[in-house]
Amino acid sequence: MTCNLLYSPPGSGHVAELSRQAAHLSSVTEGVAEESKVNSDLAALMMERLDSSKRALECLLKLLICLMEAEQAYSAAMAAAAKAAAAGPLAAPADSGGLSAAVEGLVQLPAAAAAGHRQLYLELQVLVDSVRGLWRQYTNTAKDLKQAISTVQRNVDGCCKQLTLSFNEHKTACEAFDASVVYQSAANNSTSSNGASHQRARSSSSIEAVGDAWTGAAGVAAAALHLAGGGNVGSGALRL
């Protein structure tokens, strides 16, 4: 902002312009406050949803970890059972063919179950790593968003404060300028008044000097006539 240095009558100065600028500044700051409130509400909503999603991911991650650990434990148990089944014969030579087949199938069951649960454990491990990575992204995003919101609001508040300070400095400068204009005008008026008084005094002195000179000249002329008449000219002989 700069002062409007166009001529204005002493005493009026920049009052109207400063009032207009103050009203405009007030309108700007009110608009910024409203916009900041909208942005703050939107940011709060985003933070709320991020936090909600993060909590959901945390619960999902805990469930997947429990399932993964269960599959790991079940696979290890089935592997131990398969190892026990393979340690010795479970069917006697005198057993019938049907019984022998059933026992053979039972011997192979732990190993098959261990292999299946081992594969499920590995797939759950990959899923747990993916969900954990997504949870970290949500956490970092929420943290960055919170910092960004704080930084932006701090910058907005700082700009509004600086704008207000700048306007106050501008107002002070304009008021000082107006005061100097009023003072200079008063000084000029005083100088003009003193000059007129001095001029009238000089004119009066000149008139008095001319009158004194004229009176002196008339006296000299009267004396000359008196001498020329032999001193017999009466007081009424001279008409001036």
RARAPE-V89492 format. One record per helix or strand of 3 or more residues. SS is the DSSP state (H for helix, E for strand). FROM is the first residue (numbers start at 0). TO is the last residue. If there is no record, write none. Layout:
SS,FROM,TO + SS,FROM,TO
//
This chain:
H,14,84 + H,96,227
//
